[in-house]
Amino acid sequence: MKKIALAAALSVFASATFAGGLEEPVVEPVIIEEDTSGSNAGWVIPVILLALIGAAAAS
């Protein structure tokens, strides 16, 4: 009886294994999102404002 149960279990496993056929696995491409803002952008506006204040004070 144990041999019949083992044979039935192996046949179910084998049929499920071969059901899909031999196809290449589908691999999703990895998308890497990079931050587009520069790290030095924080100093541009204060320098422009300082230059405007200096030009206004000089005139």
Gaussian input, Z-matrix of N, CA and C with variables (Angstrom, degrees):
# hf/3-21g

backbone

0 1
 N
 C     1     B1
 C     2     B2     1     A1
 N     3     B3     2     A2     1     D1
 C     4     B4     3     A3     2     D2
 C     5     B5     4     A4     3     D3
 N     6     B6     5     A5     4     D4
 C     7     B7     6     A6     5     D5
 C     8     B8     7     A7     6     D6
 N     9     B9     8     A8     7     D7
 C    10    B10     9     A9     8     D8
 C    11    B11    10    A10     9     D9
 N    12    B12    11    A11    10    D10
 C    13    B13    12    A12    11    D11
 C    14    B14    13    A13    12    D12
 N    15    B15    14    A14    13    D13
 C    16    B16    15    A15    14    D14
 C    17    B17    16    A16    15    D15
 N    18    B18    17    A17    16    D16
 C    19    B19    18    A18    17    D17
 C    20    B20    19    A19    18    D18
 N    21    B21    20    A20    19    D19
 C    22    B22    21    A21    20    D20
 C    23    B23    22    A22    21    D21
 N    24    B24    23    A23    22    D22
 C    25    B25    24    A24    23    D23
 C    26    B26    25    A25    24    D24
 N    27    B27    26    A26    25    D25
 C    28    B28    27    A27    26    D26
 C    29    B29    28    A28    27    D27
 N    30    B30    29    A29    28    D28
 C    31    B31    30    A30    29    D29
 C    32    B32    31    A31    30    D30
 N    33    B33    32    A32    31    D31
 C    34    B34    33    A33    32    D32
 C    35    B35    34    A34    33    D33
 N    36    B36    35    A35    34    D34
 C    37    B37    36    A36    35    D35
 C    38    B38    37    A37    36    D36
 N    39    B39    38    A38    37    D37
 C    40    B40    39    A39    38    D38
 C    41    B41    40    A40    39    D39
 N    42    B42    41    A41    40    D40
 C    43    B43    42    A42    41    D41
 C    44    B44    43    A43    42    D42
 N    45    B45    44    A44    43    D43
 C    46    B46    45    A45    44    D44
 C    47    B47    46    A46    45    D45
 N    48    B48    47    A47    46    D46
 C    49    B49    48    A48    47    D47
 C    50    B50    49    A49    48    D48
 N    51    B51    50    A50    49    D49
 C    52    B52    51    A51    50    D50
 C    53    B53    52    A52    51    D51
 N    54    B54    53    A53    52    D52
 C    55    B55    54    A54    53    D53
 C    56    B56    55    A55    54    D54
 N    57    B57    56    A56    55    D55
 C    58    B58    57    A57    56    D56
 C    59    B59    58    A58    57    D57
 N    60    B60    59    A59    58    D58
 C    61    B61    60    A60    59    D59
 C    62    B62    61    A61    60    D60
 N    63    B63    62    A62    61    D61
 C    64    B64    63    A63    62    D62
 C    65    B65    64    A64    63    D63
 N    66    B66    65    A65    64    D64
 C    67    B67    66    A66    65    D65
 C    68    B68    67    A67    66    D66
 N    69    B69    68    A68    67    D67
 C    70    B70    69    A69    68    D68
 C    71    B71    70    A70    69    D69
 N    72    B72    71    A71    70    D70
 C    73    B73    72    A72    71    D71
 C    74    B74    73    A73    72    D72
 N    75    B75    74    A74    73    D73
 C    76    B76    75    A75    74    D74
 C    77    B77    76    A76    75    D75
 N    78    B78    77    A77    76    D76
 C    79    B79    78    A78    77    D77
 C    80    B80    79    A79    78    D78
 N    81    B81    80    A80    79    D79
 C    82    B82    81    A81    80    D80
 C    83    B83    82    A82    81    D81
 N    84    B84    83    A83    82    D82
 C    85    B85    84    A84    83    D83
 C    86    B86    85    A85    84    D84
 N    87    B87    86    A86    85    D85
 C    88    B88    87    A87    86    D86
 C    89    B89    88    A88    87    D87
 N    90    B90    89    A89    88    D88
 C    91    B91    90    A90    89    D89
 C    92    B92    91    A91    90    D90
 N    93    B93    92    A92    91    D91
 C    94    B94    93    A93    92    D92
 C    95    B95    94    A94    93    D93
 N    96    B96    95    A95    94    D94
 C    97    B97    96    A96    95    D95
 C    98    B98    97    A97    96    D96
 N    99    B99    98    A98    97    D97
 C   100   B100    99    A99    98    D98
 C   101   B101   100   A100    99    D99
 N   102   B102   101   A101   100   D100
 C   103   B103   102   A102   101   D101
 C   104   B104   103   A103   102   D102
 N   105   B105   104   A104   103   D103
 C   106   B106   105   A105   104   D104
 C   107   B107   106   A106   105   D105
 N   108   B108   107   A107   106   D106
 C   109   B109   108   A108   107   D107
 C   110   B110   109   A109   108   D108
 N   111   B111   110   A110   109   D109
 C   112   B112   111   A111   110   D110
 C   113   B113   112   A112   111   D111
 N   114   B114   113   A113   112   D112
 C   115   B115   114   A114   113   D113
 C   116   B116   115   A115   114   D114
 N   117   B117   116   A116   115   D115
 C   118   B118   117   A117   116   D116
 C   119   B119   118   A118   117   D117
 N   120   B120   119   A119   118   D118
 C   121   B121   120   A120   119   D119
 C   122   B122   121   A121   120   D120
 N   123   B123   122   A122   121   D121
 C   124   B124   123   A123   122   D122
 C   125   B125   124   A124   123   D123
 N   126   B126   125   A125   124   D124
 C   127   B127   126   A126   125   D125
 C   128   B128   127   A127   126   D126
 N   129   B129   128   A128   127   D127
 C   130   B130   129   A129   128   D128
 C   131   B131   130   A130   129   D129
 N   132   B132   131   A131   130   D130
 C   133   B133   132   A132   131   D131
 C   134   B134   133   A133   132   D132
 N   135   B135   134   A134   133   D133
 C   136   B136   135   A135   134   D134
 C   137   B137   136   A136   135   D135
 N   138   B138   137   A137   136   D136
 C   139   B139   138   A138   137   D137
 C   140   B140   139   A139   138   D138
 N   141   B141   140   A140   139   D139
 C   142   B142   141   A141   140   D140
 C   143   B143   142   A142   141   D141
 N   144   B144   143   A143   142   D142
 C   145   B145   144   A144   143   D143
 C   146   B146   145   A145   144   D144
 N   147   B147   146   A146   145   D145
 C   148   B148   147   A147   146   D146
 C   149   B149   148   A148   147   D147
 N   150   B150   149   A149   148   D148
 C   151   B151   150   A150   149   D149
 C   152   B152   151   A151   150   D150
 N   153   B153   152   A152   151   D151
 C   154   B154   153   A153   152   D152
 C   155   B155   154   A154   153   D153
 N   156   B156   155   A155   154   D154
 C   157   B157   156   A156   155   D155
 C   158   B158   157   A157   156   D156
 N   159   B159   158   A158   157   D157
 C   160   B160   159   A159   158   D158
 C   161   B161   160   A160   159   D159
 N   162   B162   161   A161   160   D160
 C   163   B163   162   A162   161   D161
 C   164   B164   163   A163   162   D162
 N   165   B165   164   A164   163   D163
 C   166   B166   165   A165   164   D164
 C   167   B167   166   A166   165   D165
 N   168   B168   167   A167   166   D166
 C   169   B169   168   A168   167   D167
 C   170   B170   169   A169   168   D168
 N   171   B171   170   A170   169   D169
 C   172   B172   171   A171   170   D170
 C   173   B173   172   A172   171   D171
 N   174   B174   173   A173   172   D172
 C   175   B175   174   A174   173   D173
 C   176   B176   175   A175   174   D174

   B1=1.4459
   B2=1.5246
   B3=1.3533
   B4=1.4549
   B5=1.5175
   B6=1.3221
   B7=1.4604
   B8=1.5268
   B9=1.3095
   B10=1.4652
   B11=1.5330
   B12=1.3339
   B13=1.4653
   B14=1.5227
   B15=1.3271
   B16=1.4520
   B17=1.5205
   B18=1.3061
   B19=1.4591
   B20=1.5270
   B21=1.3219
   B22=1.4655
   B23=1.5252
   B24=1.3274
   B25=1.4592
   B26=1.5229
   B27=1.3107
   B28=1.4686
   B29=1.5229
   B30=1.3239
   B31=1.4623
   B32=1.5209
   B33=1.3421
   B34=1.4665
   B35=1.5176
   B36=1.3167
   B37=1.4585
   B38=1.5278
   B39=1.3209
   B40=1.4597
   B41=1.5187
   B42=1.3190
   B43=1.4601
   B44=1.5238
   B45=1.3256
   B46=1.4586
   B47=1.5237
   B48=1.3353
   B49=1.4612
   B50=1.5183
   B51=1.3001
   B52=1.4509
   B53=1.5237
   B54=1.3096
   B55=1.4576
   B56=1.5232
   B57=1.3230
   B58=1.4528
   B59=1.5136
   B60=1.2766
   B61=1.4499
   B62=1.5213
   B63=1.3262
   B64=1.4615
   B65=1.5202
   B66=1.3019
   B67=1.4607
   B68=1.5175
   B69=1.3260
   B70=1.4554
   B71=1.5230
   B72=1.3051
   B73=1.4694
   B74=1.5254
   B75=1.3249
   B76=1.4589
   B77=1.5188
   B78=1.3314
   B79=1.4554
   B80=1.5209
   B81=1.3272
   B82=1.4604
   B83=1.5229
   B84=1.3388
   B85=1.4725
   B86=1.5291
   B87=1.3076
   B88=1.4631
   B89=1.5228
   B90=1.3311
   B91=1.4583
   B92=1.5173
   B93=1.3305
   B94=1.4583
   B95=1.5186
   B96=1.3287
   B97=1.4515
   B98=1.5164
   B99=1.3370
   B100=1.4508
   B101=1.5161
   B102=1.3046
   B103=1.4515
   B104=1.5287
   B105=1.3303
   B106=1.4635
   B107=1.5180
   B108=1.3204
   B109=1.4576
   B110=1.5252
   B111=1.3178
   B112=1.4516
   B113=1.5164
   B114=1.3036
   B115=1.4562
   B116=1.5239
   B117=1.3372
   B118=1.4553
   B119=1.5188
   B120=1.3132
   B121=1.4534
   B122=1.5216
   B123=1.3158
   B124=1.4504
   B125=1.5117
   B126=1.3107
   B127=1.4589
   B128=1.5225
   B129=1.3132
   B130=1.4656
   B131=1.5268
   B132=1.3025
   B133=1.4681
   B134=1.5322
   B135=1.3256
   B136=1.4720
   B137=1.5247
   B138=1.3138
   B139=1.4674
   B140=1.5246
   B141=1.3274
   B142=1.4613
   B143=1.5359
   B144=1.3296
   B145=1.4617
   B146=1.5285
   B147=1.3144
   B148=1.4638
   B149=1.5214
   B150=1.3248
   B151=1.4598
   B152=1.5296
   B153=1.3271
   B154=1.4620
   B155=1.5231
   B156=1.3140
   B157=1.4645
   B158=1.5244
   B159=1.3199
   B160=1.4770
   B161=1.5155
   B162=1.3321
   B163=1.4741
   B164=1.5172
   B165=1.3395
   B166=1.4627
   B167=1.5242
   B168=1.3231
   B169=1.4677
   B170=1.5139
   B171=1.3319
   B172=1.4604
   B173=1.5131
   B174=1.3250
   B175=1.4581
   B176=1.5027
   A1=110.84
   A2=115.22
   A3=119.00
   A4=110.74
   A5=116.94
   A6=120.19
   A7=110.88
   A8=117.51
   A9=120.92
   A10=110.06
   A11=116.37
   A12=120.28
   A13=110.62
   A14=117.01
   A15=121.21
   A16=111.07
   A17=118.14
   A18=121.74
   A19=111.03
   A20=117.42
   A21=120.71
   A22=110.48
   A23=116.69
   A24=120.37
   A25=110.90
   A26=117.19
   A27=120.39
   A28=111.90
   A29=117.90
   A30=120.05
   A31=110.76
   A32=117.98
   A33=120.61
   A34=109.70
   A35=116.99
   A36=121.21
   A37=110.92
   A38=117.41
   A39=120.86
   A40=111.36
   A41=118.03
   A42=119.31
   A43=110.90
   A44=118.19
   A45=121.09
   A46=110.82
   A47=115.82
   A48=119.56
   A49=111.29
   A50=118.73
   A51=122.62
   A52=113.33
   A53=118.44
   A54=120.61
   A55=112.41
   A56=117.37
   A57=120.33
   A58=113.88
   A59=119.12
   A60=121.88
   A61=110.93
   A62=115.36
   A63=120.62
   A64=109.39
   A65=117.08
   A66=122.01
   A67=109.15
   A68=114.33
   A69=118.80
   A70=109.60
   A71=117.42
   A72=118.98
   A73=110.70
   A74=116.31
   A75=121.45
   A76=108.24
   A77=115.56
   A78=120.81
   A79=107.96
   A80=116.55
   A81=120.76
   A82=109.04
   A83=117.51
   A84=118.82
   A85=110.68
   A86=114.88
   A87=120.56
   A88=108.46
   A89=116.28
   A90=121.20
   A91=108.06
   A92=115.29
   A93=120.60
   A94=107.87
   A95=115.62
   A96=120.38
   A97=108.47
   A98=114.97
   A99=119.45
   A100=109.82
   A101=115.45
   A102=120.67
   A103=108.44
   A104=116.73
   A105=119.99
   A106=112.88
   A107=118.58
   A108=119.21
   A109=109.49
   A110=115.55
   A111=120.61
   A112=111.39
   A113=117.07
   A114=120.59
   A115=111.88
   A116=117.60
   A117=121.05
   A118=112.59
   A119=119.38
   A120=121.81
   A121=112.14
   A122=119.52
   A123=122.51
   A124=114.25
   A125=119.45
   A126=120.91
   A127=112.96
   A128=119.24
   A129=121.66
   A130=111.22
   A131=118.89
   A132=121.93
   A133=111.44
   A134=121.16
   A135=118.74
   A136=113.36
   A137=118.23
   A138=120.28
   A139=110.06
   A140=118.01
   A141=120.91
   A142=110.49
   A143=116.76
   A144=119.80
   A145=111.50
   A146=117.30
   A147=120.91
   A148=110.71
   A149=117.23
   A150=120.27
   A151=111.37
   A152=118.03
   A153=121.28
   A154=111.41
   A155=116.98
   A156=120.49
   A157=110.52
   A158=116.88
   A159=120.68
   A160=111.28
   A161=117.90
   A162=120.60
   A163=110.78
   A164=116.76
   A165=119.94
   A166=110.52
   A167=117.47
   A168=120.83
   A169=111.27
   A170=118.33
   A171=121.66
   A172=112.81
   A173=118.56
   A174=120.08
   A175=113.12
   D1=-37.26
   D2=179.51
   D3=-66.45
   D4=-35.18
   D5=-179.54
   D6=-68.05
   D7=-35.93
   D8=179.12
   D9=-67.77
   D10=-41.87
   D11=178.93
   D12=-65.77
   D13=-40.73
   D14=178.02
   D15=-65.10
   D16=-42.55
   D17=178.42
   D18=-64.79
   D19=-38.63
   D20=178.79
   D21=-66.66
   D22=-41.58
   D23=179.88
   D24=-66.03
   D25=-41.79
   D26=179.11
   D27=-67.25
   D28=-36.70
   D29=179.63
   D30=-69.10
   D31=-36.35
   D32=176.48
   D33=-66.05
   D34=-43.50
   D35=179.94
   D36=-64.79
   D37=-42.06
   D38=-178.53
   D39=-68.25
   D40=-38.18
   D41=180.00
   D42=-70.15
   D43=-34.19
   D44=177.45
   D45=-71.03
   D46=-32.03
   D47=-179.63
   D48=-69.66
   D49=-41.27
   D50=-175.92
   D51=-91.23
   D52=-0.34
   D53=-176.32
   D54=-67.40
   D55=-33.89
   D56=-176.65
   D57=-81.31
   D58=-18.21
   D59=-177.39
   D60=82.00
   D61=-174.31
   D62=-179.39
   D63=-104.04
   D64=89.96
   D65=178.16
   D66=-118.35
   D67=154.78
   D68=176.83
   D69=-69.50
   D70=140.29
   D71=177.76
   D72=-68.02
   D73=144.46
   D74=179.38
   D75=-85.79
   D76=122.35
   D77=-179.38
   D78=-113.56
   D79=123.39
   D80=179.21
   D81=-74.55
   D82=138.18
   D83=177.67
   D84=-70.29
   D85=145.43
   D86=-179.73
   D87=-87.27
   D88=124.38
   D89=179.70
   D90=-104.63
   D91=120.58
   D92=179.90
   D93=-106.47
   D94=119.18
   D95=178.42
   D96=-97.92
   D97=125.23
   D98=179.40
   D99=-107.29
   D100=148.84
   D101=178.18
   D102=-72.70
   D103=126.04
   D104=-175.14
   D105=-87.34
   D106=-15.65
   D107=-179.65
   D108=-80.37
   D109=141.87
   D110=179.54
   D111=-79.70
   D112=157.38
   D113=-178.82
   D114=-81.81
   D115=-14.71
   D116=-178.55
   D117=-95.69
   D118=9.44
   D119=-176.53
   D120=-74.41
   D121=-16.50
   D122=-177.21
   D123=-72.34
   D124=-17.97
   D125=-177.56
   D126=-97.57
   D127=-9.32
   D128=-174.74
   D129=-69.64
   D130=-49.16
   D131=-176.17
   D132=-65.85
   D133=-44.66
   D134=176.95
   D135=-62.08
   D136=-35.34
   D137=178.87
   D138=-67.57
   D139=-40.87
   D140=178.04
   D141=-64.72
   D142=-43.57
   D143=178.06
   D144=-63.41
   D145=-39.99
   D146=177.66
   D147=-64.18
   D148=-39.96
   D149=177.78
   D150=-66.35
   D151=-38.35
   D152=177.38
   D153=-66.41
   D154=-41.75
   D155=178.23
   D156=-66.02
   D157=-39.78
   D158=177.60
   D159=-65.89
   D160=-38.88
   D161=178.59
   D162=-68.54
   D163=-37.15
   D164=179.28
   D165=-70.07
   D166=-35.55
   D167=179.44
   D168=-72.50
   D169=-31.30
   D170=-178.74
   D171=-75.43
   D172=-23.65
   D173=-177.16
   D174=-91.01

